[in-house]
Amino acid sequence: MKTKRNHAFTLIELLVVITIIAILAGLAVPAYTIVQRIANQNKGVNNARQVILAMKLFAKDHSSQYPDSVPNPVTGGLAQNANDAFRYMIQEKCAPDERIFGCPAGYNPDGTIGLSPNYGNALMPGENHWAMTAGQTDTTVGNMPLVFENPASPSWPPLWNADMAGKIAPGRTWADGKIIIGRNDGSVALEALADTKGMVGPKVMAGNLNLFTQASDGIPQKVLPVVYGNVGPVPPVITPIPVPPLASVPLPPGGAPGVPQVPASLPPTGL
C-alpha cells in the first residue's frame, strides 16, 4: 500500500530561495535608481528648454532683450536675481506655469503665483532652480550658456559643488557629475563637469577654454543667481560695554571735587 508524502521545503532550500531574491533585489534597486535619475534629468532638460522658449517670447516684445535687461513696470527696476527676471516673464504671460522653473531632485515651485498684475507669490525664494547669464539678447551668439542649474559660485565660468550630488542643495550636481545647460540658440544638454567631487567647473577644451569662456570670447559675464531663502542681512549684535564701578574716593570737605557747592542760604535779593 502506497502512502502519500507531503513535500516541504527544507531549510537549505529556503535559504537558497531567500538568497536568490536578495540578489535580484540588489540588482533591481541600482537599475531603478539609474532609470529614475535619467527620467529626472530628461524632465529637467525639458524644463530648461521651456524657460528659454519663454525668454524668446519675451524678447520678441522687448526689442530682443531678455527680462533682466528691461525695467519691470511693477517694481520700477531691473531684476536683481534670476527669480526676479523669471517672475517678470510670468507677469508678461510668457510663462503661465511657474513649474517649468523647477527641476526634479532640485528646487521646485509650488504652482501658486498669486494675482495679476504683480503675481507676488510666483518664484518665491526656494522655488527657482535655474540661474541665467545676465545682459544677453535674442541676437547674442547662439552657443552662449543662457540658462543653467544653480551654481555654488556665480563666477565666470560658474562652479558647482559635486560633493552635494543628488541632494537638494545650492550648487549641487547630478550623481554622475553633470549639470543641465541651455544655450541661447535654444539647445539644452546634460554637460559633464571637469570632475565628480569638490567645487568644479565645466570641462576644459582646446586653448584652455570651456563652453562658458569660449562663448564669451574670454570676457567674464555676470551670472544672475538663484534666491534660496528669505535670508536678509543679519543686524549687528550690539553688546553693551560694561561700565566699571566708580572707585571709592573719600570726598573732601564741602562735597565732590569740581562740583560747585550750593550755600545753605542765599543772600537777600538786590544785595
C-alpha positions as CSV (number, residue, x, y, z in Angstrom):
1,M,0.0,0.0,0.0
2,K,1.4,3.4,-1.1
3,T,1.5,6.2,1.3
4,K,1.2,9.9,0.2
5,R,4.2,12.0,1.2
6,N,3.9,15.8,1.9
7,H,6.8,17.6,0.3
8,A,8.0,20.6,2.2
9,F,10.9,23.0,1.7
10,T,14.0,22.1,3.7
11,L,16.0,24.8,5.5
12,I,18.6,24.7,2.7
13,E,16.1,25.2,0.0
14,L,14.6,28.2,1.9
15,L,18.0,29.8,2.3
16,V,18.7,29.3,-1.4
17,V,15.4,31.0,-2.4
18,I,16.0,33.9,0.0
19,T,19.5,34.4,-1.3
20,I,18.2,34.5,-4.9
21,I,15.6,37.0,-4.0
22,A,18.2,39.2,-2.2
23,I,20.5,39.0,-5.3
24,L,17.7,40.0,-7.6
25,A,16.6,42.9,-5.3
26,G,20.2,44.1,-5.1
27,L,20.4,44.2,-8.9
28,A,17.0,45.8,-9.3
29,V,17.5,48.7,-6.9
30,P,20.5,50.3,-8.7
31,A,18.9,49.8,-12.0
32,Y,15.7,51.5,-10.8
33,T,17.9,54.4,-9.4
34,I,19.6,54.9,-12.7
35,V,16.3,54.8,-14.6
36,Q,14.8,57.3,-12.2
37,R,17.8,59.7,-12.5
38,I,17.7,59.6,-16.3
39,A,13.9,60.4,-16.2
40,N,14.6,63.3,-13.8
41,Q,17.4,64.6,-16.0
42,N,15.1,64.4,-19.1
43,K,12.4,66.3,-17.2
44,G,15.0,69.0,-16.2
45,V,16.2,69.3,-19.8
46,N,12.7,69.8,-20.9
47,N,12.0,72.5,-18.3
48,A,15.2,74.4,-19.2
49,R,14.0,74.3,-22.8
50,Q,10.7,75.7,-21.8
51,V,12.4,78.5,-19.8
52,I,14.4,79.5,-22.9
53,L,11.3,79.5,-25.1
54,A,9.6,81.8,-22.6
55,M,12.6,84.1,-22.8
56,K,12.4,84.1,-26.6
57,L,8.8,85.1,-26.4
58,F,9.5,87.9,-24.0
59,A,12.4,89.1,-26.3
60,K,10.0,89.4,-29.3
61,D,8.0,92.1,-27.5
62,H,11.0,93.9,-26.0
63,S,13.5,94.6,-28.8
64,S,15.3,91.3,-28.5
65,Q,16.1,91.9,-24.8
66,Y,15.6,89.4,-22.1
67,P,13.7,90.2,-18.9
68,D,16.8,91.0,-16.8
69,S,17.6,94.0,-19.1
70,V,14.2,95.5,-19.2
71,P,12.9,97.6,-16.2
72,N,9.9,95.9,-14.6
73,P,6.9,98.2,-14.6
74,V,5.7,96.6,-11.4
75,T,8.9,97.1,-9.4
76,G,10.3,100.0,-11.3
77,G,13.7,98.5,-11.6
78,L,15.9,95.8,-13.2
79,A,16.0,92.2,-12.0
80,Q,18.5,91.6,-9.2
81,N,18.4,87.8,-9.5
82,A,17.1,85.1,-11.7
83,N,13.9,84.8,-9.6
84,D,13.1,88.4,-10.4
85,A,13.8,88.0,-14.1
86,F,11.7,84.9,-14.5
87,R,8.8,86.4,-12.4
88,Y,8.7,89.3,-15.0
89,M,8.0,86.7,-17.7
90,I,5.1,85.4,-15.6
91,Q,3.8,88.9,-15.3
92,E,4.0,89.3,-19.1
93,K,2.2,86.0,-19.6
94,C,5.2,84.5,-21.4
95,A,5.4,81.7,-18.8
96,P,1.9,80.9,-17.5
97,D,3.1,78.0,-15.3
98,E,5.8,78.6,-12.8
99,R,6.5,74.8,-12.5
100,I,8.8,75.0,-15.6
101,F,11.3,76.8,-13.3
102,G,11.7,73.7,-11.1
103,C,13.7,70.6,-11.6
104,P,13.3,67.0,-10.3
105,A,15.7,66.4,-7.4
106,G,16.2,70.1,-7.2
107,Y,14.3,73.3,-6.2
108,N,10.7,73.4,-7.3
109,P,7.9,75.9,-7.1
110,D,4.5,75.1,-5.6
111,G,2.5,76.3,-8.6
112,T,0.9,79.3,-6.7
113,I,1.7,82.5,-8.4
114,G,-0.7,85.0,-6.8
115,L,-2.9,87.6,-8.5
116,S,-2.3,89.8,-11.5
117,P,-0.5,92.1,-12.2
118,N,2.1,91.5,-9.5
119,Y,1.9,87.7,-9.2
120,G,3.7,88.3,-5.9
121,N,3.7,84.6,-4.9
122,A,5.5,83.5,-8.1
123,L,9.0,82.1,-7.8
124,M,9.4,82.9,-4.1
125,P,12.8,82.1,-2.5
126,G,13.5,78.4,-2.9
127,E,11.1,78.0,-5.8
128,N,13.5,78.5,-8.7
129,H,16.2,76.0,-9.8
130,W,17.7,77.9,-12.8
131,A,20.3,80.7,-12.9
132,M,20.9,82.7,-16.0
133,T,23.6,84.8,-17.7
134,A,22.7,88.5,-17.5
135,G,22.9,91.1,-20.2
136,Q,22.2,88.8,-23.2
137,T,19.8,89.3,-26.0
138,D,18.0,87.2,-28.5
139,T,20.8,88.0,-31.0
140,T,23.7,87.1,-28.8
141,V,25.9,84.3,-30.1
142,G,24.0,81.0,-30.2
143,N,26.3,78.9,-28.1
144,M,26.3,81.3,-25.1
145,P,25.1,79.4,-21.9
146,L,21.9,81.2,-21.1
147,V,20.0,79.1,-18.5
148,F,21.7,76.5,-16.3
149,E,21.3,74.8,-13.0
150,N,22.0,77.0,-9.9
151,P,25.8,77.2,-9.3
152,A,27.6,77.2,-6.0
153,S,29.7,80.2,-7.2
154,P,28.4,82.8,-9.7
155,S,31.9,83.3,-11.1
156,W,32.7,83.0,-14.8
157,P,32.7,80.2,-15.5
158,P,30.4,79.2,-12.7
159,L,31.3,76.5,-10.2
160,W,29.2,73.7,-8.8
161,N,29.5,71.6,-5.7
162,A,29.9,67.9,-6.8
163,D,30.1,66.8,-3.2
164,M,26.4,67.7,-2.9
165,A,25.5,65.4,-5.9
166,G,21.9,64.1,-5.7
167,K,20.9,66.3,-2.8
168,I,18.7,69.4,-2.8
169,A,21.3,71.9,-2.0
170,P,22.8,75.1,-3.6
171,G,25.1,74.3,-6.5
172,R,24.5,70.6,-6.4
173,T,25.2,68.4,-9.4
174,W,23.7,65.1,-10.6
175,A,25.2,61.9,-9.2
176,D,27.2,61.4,-12.4
177,G,28.9,64.8,-12.1
178,K,26.8,66.5,-14.7
179,I,24.6,69.6,-14.9
180,I,22.0,70.8,-17.4
181,I,22.9,73.8,-19.5
182,G,20.7,75.6,-22.0
183,R,22.2,77.8,-24.7
184,N,21.0,81.0,-26.4
185,D,20.1,79.0,-29.6
186,G,17.5,77.0,-27.6
187,S,19.6,73.8,-27.4
188,V,19.7,72.1,-24.0
189,A,22.1,69.3,-22.9
190,L,23.4,67.5,-19.9
191,E,27.0,68.5,-19.7
192,A,29.8,66.7,-17.8
193,L,31.9,68.8,-15.4
194,A,35.6,68.6,-15.0
195,D,35.3,66.3,-12.0
196,T,32.9,64.4,-9.9
197,K,33.9,65.8,-6.5
198,G,34.6,69.2,-4.9
199,M,34.0,72.6,-6.4
200,V,34.1,72.0,-10.1
201,G,33.5,73.9,-13.3
202,P,33.0,72.9,-16.9
203,K,35.5,70.7,-18.8
204,V,38.5,72.5,-20.2
205,M,38.6,72.4,-24.0
206,A,41.3,73.3,-26.6
207,G,43.0,76.6,-25.9
208,N,42.3,76.4,-22.2
209,L,38.7,77.5,-22.8
210,N,35.4,75.9,-21.7
211,L,31.9,76.2,-23.0
212,F,31.3,79.4,-21.0
213,T,34.6,81.3,-21.7
214,Q,34.5,80.2,-25.4
215,A,31.1,81.7,-26.0
216,S,32.1,85.0,-24.3
217,D,35.4,85.4,-26.1
218,G,37.1,85.2,-22.7
219,I,35.2,88.3,-21.4
220,P,33.6,87.4,-18.0
221,Q,29.9,87.7,-17.9
222,K,27.6,88.3,-14.9
223,V,25.5,85.4,-13.6
224,L,22.1,86.2,-12.1
225,P,21.9,83.8,-9.1
226,V,19.0,81.9,-7.6
227,V,17.4,83.1,-4.4
228,Y,17.3,80.2,-2.0
229,G,15.5,81.6,1.1
230,N,14.3,84.6,2.9
231,V,17.6,85.4,4.5
232,G,18.3,89.1,4.7
233,P,21.2,91.0,6.2
234,V,21.8,90.0,9.8
235,P,21.6,93.0,12.1
236,P,24.7,93.6,14.1
237,V,24.7,92.3,17.6
238,I,25.3,95.2,19.9
239,T,27.0,94.1,23.1
240,P,26.7,96.7,25.9
241,I,30.0,97.9,27.2
242,P,30.2,97.3,30.9
243,V,30.8,100.4,32.9
244,P,33.4,99.8,35.7
245,P,32.2,100.8,39.1
246,L,33.5,104.1,40.4
247,A,36.3,103.8,42.8
248,S,35.5,104.7,46.4
249,V,37.3,108.0,46.8
250,P,36.9,110.0,50.0
251,L,35.2,113.3,49.3
252,P,37.0,116.4,50.5
253,P,35.2,118.7,53.0
254,G,32.4,120.5,51.2
255,G,31.5,117.8,48.7
256,A,32.8,116.2,45.5
257,P,35.7,117.9,43.7
258,G,34.8,120.1,40.8
259,V,31.2,120.3,41.8
260,P,30.1,123.8,42.9
261,Q,28.6,123.8,46.3
262,V,25.2,125.4,46.9
263,P,25.3,127.7,50.0
264,A,23.0,126.8,52.8
265,S,21.2,130.2,52.4
266,L,21.1,132.8,49.7
267,P,21.7,136.5,50.4
268,P,18.7,138.8,50.2
269,T,17.7,139.9,46.7
270,G,19.3,143.1,45.5
271,L,22.5,142.9,47.6
